[in-house]
Structures are given as structure tokens and as C-alpha cells.
Amino acid sequence: MANEKNFMTWKRQHRHRKSAKAKVKLYEQGKLTHDQLPALAKEFLSRKLRFLTKSA
């Protein structure tokens, strides 16, 4: 039963991450504004920008 719970949790979190990454791509294309992004997408975006500024 624990494996099923872990799988369902993974699946739900995977869907959230996948949709958040898609929203970040839409934001980068200019189709969404920053305030329309969900919290997870904002976090992904800040991580991405932090990494890009650190490497440059």
C-alpha cells in the first residue's frame, strides 16, 4: 500500500511540476504575465534566473 501512495504522490507532484514548467515557457514567450504564474512556476523562474546570472 505504501508503494501505491508513493506513486500517487509522485504522479500528483509530477503533474504540478510539468504544468508549472509549461507556464514558465509561456511566460518567456510573453503570453503570460508574472502575476498569472502559480507559485511553483515563480520558484522555477527565480531558480533559472539565479543560475543564469551566476554562470554569466
Secondary structure, 3 states (H helix, E strand, C coil): CHHHHHHHHHHHHHHHHHHHHHHHHHHHCCCCCHHHCCHHHHHHHHHHHHHHHHHC
